[in-house]
Amino acid sequence: MKPLPFHVDKLIAGWSFFWAHLESTSGDQGSLATLRTEVAESVRARYELPSLASDPTVSGLRKLFKAAGCDPSRYRPSSEALLRRLLKGGEIPAIHPLVDLNNCLSAELAVPCCVMSEGTFKPPLIWRAGQEGENYESLRGPFNLEKKPLLLDTVGPLDAPITGSQRVKVTPETRTAWLVSYLPAAVLSPELAEEKLMQLVERAPVAEIVFTAAC
């Protein structure tokens, strides 16, 4: 991994971040569809809905959410919400190659992952609990960020590992983006996240991993 080219000030403990700079390529879209199906099937083979909360990674994330002041049963980590949908028979939707890889990685690792279009945020970044009055327009509407784990840039709230921000979302025109995985440091390493992402790209070569970093 290379050094991250911008600073992230982590003010809440227990987290590690895996970063990847991605560039969309003209790879085989059929392989991506196969990957989405296979990852969903893998989730259903590895987990059961009644015992999902006791999985070490899921449990580790829930503890970190509580430490930030957030009730993980009311505001689930995006990864847990994805796993629950898959275990109930849902699939990973086709959205954009970079988003699909992001979602597959989130399902494989059982951690929240976000992919942000190049040029939509301004470092340095801060990782802390959301404060009173903080909110943003999320992918599912206005979202109150108070006491949620929160990534900010010099403009303001950037991403929460519950629901992403409209400001950084990938569009049909997006060709390069930053992917970040939010890892419970006691359970998962950035090196494992890197390995999983490389395996996914090998199976569906729709993106180039320009470089990876950890913080």
Beta strands, then each sheet from edge to edge (+ up, - down):
strand 1: 8-10
strand 2: 15-24
strand 3: 113-117
strand 4: 125-129
strand 5: 135-138
strand 6: 141-144
strand 7: 149-152
strand 8: 157-159
strand 9: 176-184
strand 10: 207-214
sheet 1: 1+ 4+ 7- 8+
sheet 2: 3+ 9- 2+ 10-
sheet 3: 5+ 6-
end
